[in-house]
């Protein structure tokens, strides 16, 4: 099983987006999550650093500047999705990646407070 470390820069990016009210509260994450084409389209127009800022986890041992390096996406590259944060909490909890789980949970709670 892959090991992940927390991407603290992404956590701050997502928090800023939430504070700026750049979020979707009700979405089907299975439909809204970026597929391979959306990821490639984003990368054609943005830097790897910008791509990384959407991913709460960094795969230990994977090379920067590769998709394999980034995990636990928190939105659609435009807005944070509440359903994405729920998915991050669930997946990180299931796989016992505690730092990512706790950060995603805290972001979810922050989103709920801001959107109140």
Residue pairs with C-beta under 8 A, 6 or more apart in sequence:
1 95
2 59
2 60
2 71
3 59
3 60
3 61
3 97
4 57
4 58
4 59
4 60
4 71
4 72
4 92
4 97
4 99
4 100
5 57
5 58
5 60
5 99
6 56
6 57
6 58
6 99
6 100
6 103
7 52
7 55
7 56
7 57
7 58
7 70
9 52
9 53
10 52
10 53
10 54
10 55
10 56
10 74
11 56
11 103
11 107
13 53
13 54
14 54
14 56
14 74
14 75
14 80
14 107
15 107
15 110
17 23
17 75
17 79
17 80
18 80
18 107
18 110
18 111
18 114
19 114
21 114
21 115
22 78
22 79
22 80
23 75
23 79
23 80
23 81
23 82
23 111
23 115
24 32
24 75
24 76
24 79
24 80
24 81
24 82
24 83
25 82
25 111
25 115
26 82
26 83
27 81
27 82
27 83
28 83
29 81
29 83
29 84
29 86
29 87
32 76
32 81
32 83
32 84
33 73
33 76
33 81
33 84
33 87
34 42
34 73
34 76
34 77
38 76
38 77
39 51
39 67
42 50
42 51
42 77
43 51
46 77
48 64
48 65
51 70
52 58
52 64
52 69
52 70
54 70
54 73
54 74
54 75
54 77
55 70
55 71
55 72
55 73
55 74
56 71
56 72
56 73
56 74
56 88
56 92
56 100
56 103
56 104
56 107
57 70
57 71
57 72
57 92
57 97
57 100
58 69
58 70
58 71
59 68
59 69
59 70
59 71
62 68
62 69
63 69
71 100
72 88
72 91
72 92
72 100
72 104
73 84
73 88
74 80
74 81
74 84
74 85
74 88
74 104
74 107
75 81
75 84
76 84
80 107
80 111
82 108
82 111
82 112
82 115
85 104
85 107
85 108
85 111
86 108
88 100
88 101
88 104
89 101
89 104
89 105
89 108
92 98
92 100
92 101
92 104
93 101
